């Protein structure tokens, strides 16, 4: 679902009239705090909206003071269009310039300028300021679309031109990753409603009643209510300023910058590989501004692209739940250093040379190359389930790319890519197993006992490949060596497992260990044990404890001997004659309880006729 509403961020130097401009458009006075009214400046992000026939326009009025730039960045993140307010008497000032640089770094594509206080300047001065603004925007990717004069004397006439522009403007296109993401700007409590948060919807859709997840808190919450500006709504979309009434959390647990999204869609990392641009120099440490979040980071340059661009690693003081190409700002000592884009939001344990190749592929959005590189870097399988966070790809797009890769096996059921070198290694291991044990019986499930990282569809494909090449055989659903002389594998396994249990005597191994030692699959082993139990040659005491009847009868005689001597038996008394682990001793005592002449009191067993 899409909407035509737009989010406009107001930029400009302190006291250039941003708040007054909004008040003239929609009657909203953004300076709500007493301190703001007394000082005549905006201290924090202020929000208002303007309802037009074709769309709703939301305004974010951000502070102009240099010490409050962090609040400006939080407000600017996610806006569709910037509006630069420049006073005609002052012209472009330091904070005006920094605001627009930040907007440019964040990838905002459109801007319009309002030259305020034109009644206080000559026409020549207004034209001079207009030219100054145009020249400043000339080298920027941020496009300056219109410049409007604005004064209290011609307010109504000026308003008409601006409102017409806002009504007719084509909304900039943004990538929507398909699920709801939202950074908290504010968290507060309302009597009768409870916890309320405000912020800008960045992607996806949220509906009343939805379950969401506060990632920084690790808490699932429910959406009790939604307000878009002052109106209740059943849903919210990107470019909406949204207040969410949340259930399952209190406002004092939440902080500005916490991320709210769908559970399970994102993973957090304290190490991010990024593209940095627009810097003159880079310090070792800086502050990362991403969304409304602010966190200290250590900068490690990885590869220089130009004098103002490089790949770098950011080591963060806390986990960041970011997505591919998410914009951010780095600042230090109250100065904006540069802009950046997240290239690798998920950390991979790969060598630097591989990482540089990967970052080049990500920069070019060559996802086929990125998939190939990451598959090689993950010999035990590269999962593509996180492709939305990692590459901003849909599920279908990721599958299409994976299907087109060469020299890999793609497990479509489990969404994992395995490199060809791993396939060759597993083929070699299987043939080696048959060489050492010609009577081995293998299946995908038995191979998984030794290779728990590999999926069964992948292991099955390897067995099928060896079968089709004539290197192994398939008998009764199991894969065997071509050298096997066994006529009945079923009888062979019954004898093998029984002899192993006989040799282990009173401390038999768990079935899965026996199966692994024989190189057989679980089903074949389980079938053999069932036959042994049916013939009473073996007794099953617990889920993974099978013992021969011969050994169990000997243990039973030992236990009764202890009872004859002591008058009772417990774990300690049994251990004196049978020095085994508690696992076995307790199982044998529990078996003793099944006899009618035995009574149990506490942890001791007695003969019923001598019970005390």
DRENKOLMAR-828903 format. One line per field, with one value per residue (C-alpha): residue number from 1; residue in one letter; x, y, z. Coordinates in steps of 0.2 Angstrom, whole numbers. Example, Ala and Ser with C-alpha at 12.3 -4.5 7.8 and 13.67 -1.06 7.14 Angstrom:
num: [1;2]
residuo: [A;S]
X: [62;68]
Y: [-22;-5]
Z: [39;36]
***
This chain:
num: [1;2;3;4;5;6;7;8;9;10;11;12;13;14;15;16;17;18;19;20;21;22;23;24;25;26;27;28;29;30;31;32;33;34;35;36;37;38;39;40;41;42;43;44;45;46;47;48;49;50;51;52;53;54;55;56;57;58;59;60;61;62;63;64;65;66;67;68;69;70;71;72;73;74;75;76;77;78;79;80;81;82;83;84;85;86;87;88;89;90;91;92;93;94;95;96;97;98;99;100;101;102;103;104;105;106;107;108;109;110;111;112;113;114;115;116;117;118;119;120;121;122;123;124;125;126;127;128;129;130;131;132;133;134;135;136;137;138;139;140;141;142;143;144;145;146;147;148;149;150;151;152;153;154;155;156;157;158;159;160;161;162;163;164;165;166;167;168;169;170;171;172;173;174;175;176;177;178;179;180;181;182;183;184;185;186;187;188;189;190;191;192;193;194;195;196;197;198;199;200;201;202;203;204;205;206;207;208;209;210;211;212;213;214;215;216;217;218;219;220;221;222;223;224;225;226;227;228;229;230;231;232;233;234;235;236;237;238;239;240;241;242;243;244;245;246;247;248;249;250;251;252;253;254;255;256;257;258;259;260;261;262;263;264;265;266;267;268;269;270;271;272;273;274;275;276;277;278;279;280;281;282;283;284;285;286;287;288;289;290;291;292;293;294;295;296;297;298;299;300;301;302;303;304;305;306;307;308;309;310;311;312;313;314;315;316;317;318;319;320;321;322;323;324;325;326;327;328;329;330;331;332;333;334;335;336;337;338;339;340;341;342;343;344;345;346;347;348;349;350;351;352;353;354;355;356;357;358;359;360;361;362;363;364;365;366;367;368;369;370;371;372;373;374;375;376;377;378;379;380;381;382;383;384;385;386;387;388;389;390;391;392;393;394;395;396;397;398;399;400;401;402;403;404;405;406;407;408;409;410;411;412;413;414;415;416;417;418;419;420;421;422;423;424;425;426;427;428;429;430;431;432;433;434;435;436;437;438;439;440;441;442;443;444;445;446;447;448;449;450;451;452;453;454;455;456;457;458;459;460;461;462;463;464;465;466;467;468;469;470;471;472;473;474;475;476;477;478;479;480;481;482;483;484;485;486;487;488;489;490;491;492;493;494;495;496;497;498;499;500;501;502;503;504;505;506;507;508;509;510;511;512;513;514;515;516;517;518;519;520;521;522;523;524;525;526;527;528;529;530;531;532;533;534;535;536;537;538;539;540;541;542;543;544;545;546;547;548;549;550;551;552;553;554;555;556;557;558;559;560;561;562;563;564;565;566;567;568;569;570;571;572;573;574;575;576;577;578;579;580;581;582;583;584;585;586;587;588;589;590;591;592;593;594;595;596;597;598;599;600;601;602;603;604;605;606;607;608;609;610;611;612]
residuo: [X;X;X;X;X;X;X;X;X;X;X;X;X;X;X;X;X;X;X;X;X;X;X;X;X;X;X;X;X;X;X;X;X;X;X;X;X;X;X;X;X;X;X;X;X;X;X;X;X;X;X;X;X;X;X;X;X;X;X;X;X;X;X;X;X;X;X;X;X;X;X;X;X;X;X;X;X;X;X;X;X;X;X;X;X;X;X;X;X;X;X;X;X;X;X;X;X;X;X;X;X;X;X;X;X;X;X;X;X;X;X;X;X;X;X;X;X;X;X;X;X;X;X;X;X;X;X;X;X;X;X;X;X;X;X;X;X;X;X;X;X;X;X;X;X;X;X;X;X;X;X;X;X;X;X;X;X;X;X;X;X;X;X;X;X;X;X;X;X;X;X;X;X;X;X;X;X;X;X;X;X;X;X;X;X;X;X;X;X;X;X;X;X;X;X;X;X;X;X;X;X;X;X;X;X;X;X;X;X;X;X;X;X;X;X;X;X;X;X;X;X;X;X;X;X;X;X;X;X;X;X;X;X;X;X;X;X;X;X;X;X;X;X;X;X;X;X;X;X;X;X;X;X;X;X;X;X;X;X;X;X;X;X;X;X;X;X;X;X;X;X;X;X;X;X;X;X;X;X;X;X;X;X;X;X;X;X;X;X;X;X;X;X;X;X;X;X;X;X;X;X;X;X;X;X;X;X;X;X;X;X;X;X;X;X;X;X;X;X;X;X;X;X;X;X;X;X;X;X;X;X;X;X;X;X;X;X;X;X;X;X;X;X;X;X;X;X;X;X;X;X;X;X;X;X;X;X;X;X;X;X;X;X;X;X;X;X;X;X;X;X;X;X;X;X;X;X;X;X;X;X;X;X;X;X;X;X;X;X;X;X;X;X;X;X;X;X;X;X;X;X;X;X;X;X;X;X;X;X;X;X;X;X;X;X;X;X;X;X;X;X;X;X;X;X;X;X;X;X;X;X;X;X;X;X;X;X;X;X;X;X;X;X;X;X;X;X;X;X;X;X;X;X;X;X;X;X;X;X;X;X;X;X;X;X;X;X;X;X;X;X;X;X;X;X;X;X;X;X;X;X;X;X;X;X;X;X;X;X;X;X;X;X;X;X;X;X;X;X;X;X;X;X;X;X;X;X;X;X;X;X;X;X;X;X;X;X;X;X;X;X;X;X;X;X;X;X;X;X;X;X;X;X;X;X;X;X;X;X;X;X;X;X;X;X;X;X;X;X;X;X;X;X;X;X;X;X;X;X;X;X;X;X;X;X;X;X;X;X;X;X;X;X;X;X;X;X;X;X;X;X;X;X;X;X;X;X;X;X;X;X;X;X;X;X;X;X;X;X;X;X;X;X;X;X;X;X;X;X;X;X;X]
X: [0;7;2;4;8;25;36;45;60;63;81;89;99;93;80;78;59;56;43;35;34;24;13;8;5;-6;-7;4;16;30;38;28;40;40;59;57;44;55;71;62;71;66;76;69;60;43;30;14;4;-5;-20;-22;-35;-23;-12;-6;10;19;32;47;54;71;83;94;106;123;123;106;112;109;91;91;98;85;71;79;80;67;60;55;58;69;63;77;72;85;82;85;94;107;108;116;123;133;118;109;124;127;108;109;125;117;102;113;123;107;102;87;83;73;73;64;69;59;68;60;59;59;50;66;77;78;73;92;96;83;90;107;102;93;109;119;107;107;126;127;116;124;137;125;115;101;91;85;68;60;64;49;49;40;35;22;16;13;9;-7;0;16;7;-3;12;20;4;2;19;17;0;8;25;29;34;52;53;60;65;53;61;43;42;39;54;53;65;58;59;50;42;29;14;-3;-16;-29;-18;-1;15;15;30;32;42;43;37;52;46;32;15;9;-9;-19;-17;0;14;30;47;58;75;86;75;72;54;38;24;7;0;-16;-19;-11;-12;-6;-4;-20;-31;-34;-30;-31;-14;2;13;30;31;18;22;16;11;9;0;10;5;19;31;32;38;52;60;61;74;76;84;76;71;54;50;43;51;64;67;83;99;110;129;142;153;147;156;152;155;160;160;162;176;191;199;194;197;199;183;167;148;137;119;108;89;86;100;117;131;150;161;179;183;195;197;198;201;202;191;196;202;184;178;183;177;178;173;163;166;150;148;131;122;115;100;103;99;108;111;104;111;120;130;147;150;164;167;150;156;148;162;154;140;139;129;128;135;137;124;128;146;155;171;181;198;201;205;188;179;186;180;163;161;165;151;139;143;139;124;131;122;127;145;141;131;146;159;149;146;165;167;155;161;147;134;128;110;100;85;92;93;81;92;108;104;87;81;64;63;59;73;86;80;81;99;104;96;107;124;137;148;136;122;106;95;79;70;82;88;106;120;135;151;157;173;163;153;169;176;160;160;178;173;159;170;183;170;166;184;187;170;164;148;143;125;123;109;107;101;116;128;120;125;143;139;126;129;124;105;98;93;111;118;105;111;129;124;113;128;140;126;124;142;143;154;141;125;108;100;83;84;102;118;131;149;150;163;150;148;133;118;105;109;95;102;120;115;105;121;133;123;120;138;142;130;137;154;149;141;134;138;130;133;119;111;117;135;133;125;140;153;145;142;123;108;96;81;92;99;82;74;88;86;67;70;82;69;55;66;70;88;89;79;75;76;76;75;93;98;97;105;107;95;111;119;103;99;117;114;97;106;119;105;96;112;115;97;99;115;109;91;89;97;100;112;126;125;123;139;149;147;144;155;146;139;123;114;116;113;97;90;94;86;71;70;70;54;45;45;30;41;50;44;52;53;62;77;78;71;66;58;40;40;55;48;51]
Y: [0;17;35;52;61;69;72;90;93;112;117;134;145;150;164;163;160;142;140;157;150;135;145;155;140;130;140;128;135;123;131;122;123;138;139;139;153;163;161;162;146;128;116;99;92;99;91;98;94;103;95;99;92;79;75;78;87;83;96;92;108;105;116;128;130;122;113;105;98;80;84;91;74;64;74;74;55;49;65;66;84;98;116;128;144;158;176;189;200;187;176;159;156;142;131;133;126;112;107;106;96;84;82;79;66;58;56;67;71;87;104;121;137;150;167;175;192;200;215;219;219;227;218;218;210;197;193;192;179;169;169;164;149;143;143;134;120;119;105;95;79;87;97;114;115;131;147;157;174;176;191;196;209;198;183;177;179;170;156;152;149;138;128;125;119;107;101;98;91;74;63;57;38;28;10;1;-15;-22;-23;-9;0;15;24;32;51;52;41;47;41;47;45;32;26;22;21;32;34;45;44;43;27;23;7;-6;-5;-5;-9;-8;-24;-29;-37;-27;-29;-16;-23;-12;-19;-36;-34;-39;-26;-24;-9;-3;13;23;42;50;68;72;59;41;28;9;9;19;19;27;46;46;55;41;40;22;17;2;-12;-22;-9;7;24;25;9;17;29;40;30;13;4;-4;-17;-34;-48;-59;-48;-40;-44;-32;-30;-19;-20;-12;-11;6;18;35;51;70;71;81;70;56;55;38;41;49;49;39;47;34;37;45;34;41;30;32;22;18;22;10;14;-1;5;22;26;45;59;61;43;26;9;9;-2;6;-3;3;4;-5;-16;-7;-14;-7;-12;-11;7;15;33;40;55;55;69;74;89;97;96;86;75;66;55;37;22;5;-8;-23;-22;-41;-45;-59;-67;-65;-59;-41;-44;-54;-40;-27;-37;-39;-20;-16;-28;-21;-3;-8;-18;-33;-45;-60;-57;-53;-70;-79;-71;-74;-92;-95;-86;-98;-116;-123;-114;-96;-93;-80;-79;-62;-55;-41;-34;-38;-33;-24;-39;-47;-65;-69;-58;-67;-84;-79;-73;-89;-100;-92;-95;-107;-119;-119;-130;-120;-129;-120;-128;-121;-106;-110;-109;-122;-119;-132;-135;-141;-153;-161;-162;-171;-183;-187;-191;-202;-212;-213;-220;-234;-238;-240;-249;-258;-263;-245;-240;-222;-210;-191;-192;-203;-191;-177;-185;-181;-165;-156;-139;-147;-149;-165;-160;-155;-171;-181;-172;-177;-196;-195;-188;-202;-214;-207;-208;-226;-224;-231;-242;-240;-255;-254;-235;-235;-231;-245;-248;-257;-268;-274;-293;-292;-301;-296;-279;-281;-297;-290;-274;-285;-295;-280;-270;-285;-289;-270;-270;-287;-280;-264;-275;-264;-247;-247;-233;-222;-228;-213;-216;-234;-229;-217;-230;-242;-228;-232;-221;-219;-228;-244;-244;-241;-255;-267;-262;-265;-283;-286;-279;-290;-306;-301;-301;-283;-272;-254;-245;-227;-217;-219;-234;-251;-266;-284;-296;-305;-290;-284;-301;-300;-282;-288;-302;-289;-278;-291;-297;-280;-280;-297;-290;-273;-274;-260;-253;-235;-226;-226;-245;-250;-239;-249;-265;-257;-242;-233;-216;-210;-211;-230;-233;-223;-232;-249;-245;-238;-255;-264;-254;-264;-280;-283;-288;-271;-256;-238;-226;-210;-215;-232;-249;-263;-280;-278;-292;-283;-265;-254]
Z: [0;-5;1;-7;9;11;26;25;36;40;40;44;55;73;72;53;56;53;67;62;44;49;60;45;35;47;63;73;85;87;102;115;130;141;138;119;120;132;121;105;98;95;107;101;86;83;73;64;48;34;26;8;-4;-12;2;20;22;39;45;56;63;69;80;72;86;83;100;95;78;85;87;69;62;72;64;46;45;34;27;9;6;14;16;19;28;25;32;19;30;36;20;22;39;47;53;37;28;40;39;20;21;33;22;7;16;21;3;3;-15;-15;-7;-8;-1;8;9;25;31;14;20;30;14;-3;-18;-23;-7;-9;-26;-19;-6;-20;-30;-15;-11;-29;-30;-14;-20;-37;-33;-22;-26;-16;-29;-26;-35;-30;-20;-13;-5;12;23;35;23;8;19;10;-7;-3;5;-10;-21;-7;-5;-23;-24;-10;-18;-35;-30;-36;-21;-22;-24;-9;-8;4;11;14;33;46;53;65;77;92;93;110;123;135;145;144;157;152;137;144;134;118;106;91;76;57;48;37;28;28;36;54;59;75;84;77;87;86;93;102;97;109;123;117;121;111;112;104;95;105;94;80;77;62;67;77;69;74;61;59;50;46;30;26;26;40;57;68;87;93;109;115;127;135;139;150;143;155;148;131;124;109;95;100;85;83;69;66;77;68;54;60;69;78;77;85;70;53;37;28;14;21;10;11;24;24;37;49;67;76;86;82;85;74;71;63;63;80;88;93;98;100;87;83;64;55;37;26;8;1;-15;-16;-5;2;1;8;15;34;48;63;80;90;108;107;94;79;70;53;35;18;12;27;28;43;49;58;70;82;93;88;69;55;48;34;28;25;20;28;16;27;42;46;52;43;49;33;28;24;5;4;13;1;-14;-5;-2;-20;-25;-13;-18;-36;-30;-39;-28;-39;-35;-17;-15;-23;-11;4;-1;-3;14;23;19;30;21;18;23;12;24;30;12;16;30;22;4;4;-7;-6;-3;-21;-28;-16;-22;-40;-38;-28;-42;-55;-46;-53;-43;-28;-21;-17;-4;-8;7;20;10;11;-2;-1;-10;-22;-12;2;-9;-15;3;9;-6;-2;16;11;0;13;25;13;11;29;32;17;27;31;28;24;22;23;41;46;38;47;64;59;49;60;50;34;29;24;6;3;10;0;-16;-13;-10;-26;-36;-30;-35;-52;-55;-51;-35;-23;-23;-16;-7;2;3;10;2;2;-4;-20;-11;2;4;16;9;22;30;42;50;49;59;72;75;75;88;99;100;104;118;125;125;134;147;162;154;136;124;118;101;91;96;91;74;71;75;62;49;48;48;62;55;51;69;77;67;73;91;89;83;98;110;102;104;122;119;124;136;134;151;146;130;125;137;130;139;135;145;151;158;166;175;182;189;196;205;212;218;227;235;242;249;257;266;270;271;258;243;236;224;237;241;223;218;231;221;204;202;187;184;192;176;175;194;194;179;186;203;193;184;201;206;193;203;214;229;230;240;238;252;248;239;247;241;252;251;255;268;277;275;290]
***
